[in-house]
């Protein structure tokens, strides 16, 4: 009996399991150990600025420039699905004892490579986002930088094409209708019965209904599938139009994701965190225990604005969580709402009203910057979560 075939299969399985284990271990090391808990206040803190910049440059150069350049280089490439189908049939005509281990081995390697690729992608995106937070919400940021990000987020949830059409029609409408008037109940124009006004108004209204529709967003997201179906039906299973369409699709989707990210920021929470991280000040940051749960919900959501909670809670956490030391008593701290907190041994905080202690409120100390700055330990600032 020839045992060479079984020995080869056994070696392939051993090699596959070894590679699978190494890929899983490397993915856990690169993301699981380096990443923080979602509710940790340090989740969005830059520990090493050169390393964060390096991750940003790597992501932009590889995931954006290189992969998009590869798509542009292969725009004339044609994928014949008939040949792919024939290769699959030839593979399954091989001996069964070879097909099963090879298929399992290939699936293991493919899935782990894909998961590793996704993890590296998310890890680099996280560093890009914390660098963006530092540039936009750092305490010493200039008004020009804030205005730049505001203008960058202006398209909101629109993609490039929809935003360009909507903006062009709006500007044209505003230019042609300079004499819009208000009659006490509604805005109107004396040219409302002119044909060009009628067509322009309905064109603008129609574009808004299309680009603001949820089905339009889904259509744009899954639009490459329509080109694949089109090539399968009308191009004899030769995938060719998809590669040209991806040159337009990738910038549109990338721009949409950027503008959505900028527009949906919980700006007050982001500014609060950047003040805690990077602002050198003699104060403590403390919040109520129930507000700590709210703050953790923002950290888990990726600092996204929460419509259900409202903007008031964001503004309150930003303005009322900073307590400056009292000039007369050392352990007393006061915020801009006049709330007095007395810091005791350890992390204990007690609110005081007219020299009386209030034990019905539980306050949580986020960070004591006053202690660390006075002792020259600002660079080793310790956060309490």
Phi, psi and omega in degrees: 000136182273115181263002183295321182297316180291327177294319179296317179298318180296319179295318178299320180294317179298316179296318179298315179296320179296314179295320178300315180295318181294320179294318179296319179295317180295323178295320179292323179293316185289331184241311186296319182279318183286332181283151180261168174298144182301329182268005180283133179297335181275007182299332184243023179265140179271109177283317185227105183297313178301322180293320178296317178295322178297317177297322179294314180295321179297316181296314182294319183287325184265302187288334182256298187289308185293311182293323177290322175296326177294322177294318179294324179292325182260026182293336178266006182286143179236126178257119180267110181289338175296318179293321178298318179295321180293322178295321178295320178296318178297324180295317183281354171277352176289168179303143185297324180293343176266322184294316184296308179296322180294322178294315178297316179299315180295320178296317179300311181295315181297315181296317181290323176295320178295315179296321178295320177298317180294319180294317178297320178300312180292323180296316178293321177298324178296318179292324176296320182291319180289330173292321175297318177300319180294318182289321186274318189249007178297151187301328185261022182290143181277162178294330179295320178295316178297319179294324178298313180291328177295316178291328179293328180272005185299323179296345180057239184267004180281148171277179187297313185294312181296320180294320180295317179295314182297315181293320180296315179294323179294316180293321177295318179297317180291326180290320183282333184250069181281343185251040175292135185236164179239122184263013181100341179238324184202161175278140180211169178229139177293347179263018186296336181268358178288138185302318183295327177294318180299314180294318182294318181297314182288330175294315179296316179295322179293320178296318178299318180295328181284307187287340178267001181277141180294331179289331176295318179297318178293323179297316180295320182296316184258017182297329176302332179295327179293326177289326176294316178297319179299316179293326179290324184274313189256352182238021174058044176062030174254107182280106181228319182290338183297321184292325176289323180291328180297335178294332176268322186294318184297310177298324180296313180292320179297317178295321179297316180295321179295312182292323177296318179297316181291323185283330185264011176297139167279084193300320180292321177293320177298318179293323177299313180296319180293326174295320178293320184287310198241349183272125180272108184209151180265092182197177170237156175244124182215147179219164175293156182298321179290331176286335176295325176295321178295316179298321178294327177295324176293321179295320180292323182282000181081030180062037176273145179291137183251112181294325182295322179283329180088166180281342183296320182292326177296313181295324180292315180298323180291317188274328189258001183268349182266121181241121180266150181291145178287145183286337184263310183254136189290319187265009178260138180227145184227142176257184184286353175263004179082012179280127180259131176238137176252125179268128180251193184297138181078229183251010186287135176232137179229132177278142181237132176233113181055050178064011176250139183276138179250109183263000181280345179252131178256116181256143182245127178277120177276311180201144177250088180282336180297316181294316185288322180290319180293334180260010178069028183245031185297323182289341178252035183301131182253128179260144180248120180246000000 
